[in-house]
């Protein structure tokens, strides 16, 4: 696993990172890893990916008609 050193981080930013880490129950180092991971590889679920593809292709028009007949519960014997 790689290591990263961040130099010249303002004290105010470091304090904000420590506070954010404490709020999330993580160490400052773990919080920075979490932030970086989310920034470069955001979580994108399958449904969101498919919706994005659909939007990029212009979407889909569906002409759905609701069946007006009442729904009857299943009969168990």
N, C-alpha and C positions, 0 to 999 in steps of 0.2 A: 504494500500500500504506500502511496506517495505522501510526502509531507509538504506543507506549505508554510512559509513564514510571511507575515504581513508586517511591513515596517511603516513607521510614521502614521500609525492609526491615532487619530485624535483621542484625547482622554475622554471627551464627552461621548464619543462613539463607543469606546470600550465600556464605559459605565452603562450605556444603554444596552449593550450586548449582555453584560452581566445581569442586569435587571430582567431582560427578556428571558434569559436562560433560567433564572430563578423562578420566574412565573410559569415556565414550562417544566420545571423540575429536572433540568439538565445542567450539565457543566457548561461553562462558556464555550469550551472547545466543541462539545457536542452540539451546542446551539449554532455555532458557526458552520459546522458540517451540515446540519439540517437546512440552514438558510441557503448555503451554496448548492446543495443537492436539489432543493426545490427550484432554485433559479435556473439551473442548467438542464435539469431533467424533470420538468413538471409532471405530476401525476395526470394521466390522461386515460380515462376509462374507455372501454370498447364502445359503449353507447355514445359517448361524447365524440369519439373519433368518427363513428358512422354518421352522426348528425352533421359534423363538420364537412364530411365528404358530400353528403346530400346538399348542404347549403352551397358548397362550391360548385355544384352541378346545376344549380338553379332551383333546388327544392323539388318537391313532389306534390302534385295536386291530387287529392283523393276525393272522390264523390261517394261518400259513405251514406247509406240510408239505414236508419234504425228500424229494426223489425218491431212493429207496434204490438204484436201479439204478446199476451202476458206470459211470463216465465212461470212454469209449474215446477214445484219442488219434486225431486226424485222420490219415487215410491219404493220403500224397502219392505220386503216381506220377512 
